[in-house]
């Protein structure tokens, strides 16, 4: 049975949960400089006014972000820009690779407070579930420490 892809919804002012895998689940993001680069690319999108960045986690082979679209920015344009700046840096470290990212990414519009809580928890406890740390606050490429202590390398935007 063939499934048709539904068009992405670009809803400025709405919050999105995003997830994207590296091609063939390569573990490029376990390298600190690439995990940091990915996070900083989303921060740069925020600083340009395209998104509000609420939460993030860079896992070894995938990442998740919770963001709100601003103005007329499209979710696909944001992801495309981040991925296009990330790929050359990855290739510089690991040599030429035909694809860095899987073709499609997952996006989900946050529907209500319960949905927000579930996605928020998923992002922050993903490193614990994967066995990378025993306490979510210990994982350096996550917004968990910022939200738990009020300080961290990236200032995140309130979801309210």
Long-range contacts (C-beta under 8 A, 24 or more apart in sequence): 5-104, 8-74, 8-75, 8-76, 8-107, 9-109, 10-69, 10-72, 10-73, 10-74, 10-75, 10-76, 11-69, 11-109, 12-69, 12-70, 12-71, 12-72, 12-73, 13-68, 13-69, 13-70, 14-68, 14-69, 14-109, 14-110, 15-54, 15-66, 15-67, 15-68, 15-109, 15-110, 15-116, 15-159, 16-66, 16-67, 16-68, 16-69, 16-75, 16-107, 16-108, 16-109, 16-110, 17-64, 17-65, 17-66, 17-107, 17-108, 17-110, 17-119, 17-122, 17-123, 18-64, 18-65, 18-66, 18-67, 18-75, 18-79, 18-105, 18-106, 18-107, 18-108, 19-62, 19-63, 19-64, 19-105, 19-106, 19-107, 20-62, 20-63, 20-79, 20-83, 20-101, 20-102, 20-105, 20-106, 21-61, 21-62, 21-101, 21-102, 22-61, 22-62, 22-100, 22-101, 22-102, 23-97, 23-99, 23-100, 23-101, 23-102, 25-61, 25-62, 26-61, 26-97, 26-100, 27-60, 27-61, 28-60, 28-61, 28-90, 28-93, 28-94, 28-100, 29-58, 29-59, 29-60, 29-61, 29-62, 29-63, 29-141, 30-60, 30-61, 31-93, 32-140, 32-141, 33-89, 33-93, 34-86, 34-89, 34-90, 34-93, 35-140, 35-141, 36-141, 37-86, 37-89, 38-63, 38-82, 38-86, 39-141, 39-153, 39-154, 41-81, 41-82, 41-85, 41-86, 42-67, 42-82, 43-154, 45-78, 45-81, 45-82, 46-157, 50-77, 50-78, 51-78, 52-157, 53-154, 53-156, 53-157, 54-120, 54-143, 54-156, 54-157, 54-158, 54-159, 55-120, 55-123, 55-124, 55-143, 55-147, 55-156, 55-159, 56-123, 56-141, 56-142, 56-143, 56-154, 56-156, 57-123, 57-124, 57-126, 57-127, 57-139, 57-141, 57-142, 57-143, 57-144, 58-141, 58-142, 59-126, 59-127, 59-130, 59-132, 59-141, 60-130, 60-132, 64-122, 64-123, 64-126, 65-123, 66-110, 66-116, 66-119, 66-120, 66-123, 66-159, 68-157, 68-159, 75-107, 79-105, 116-159, 120-159
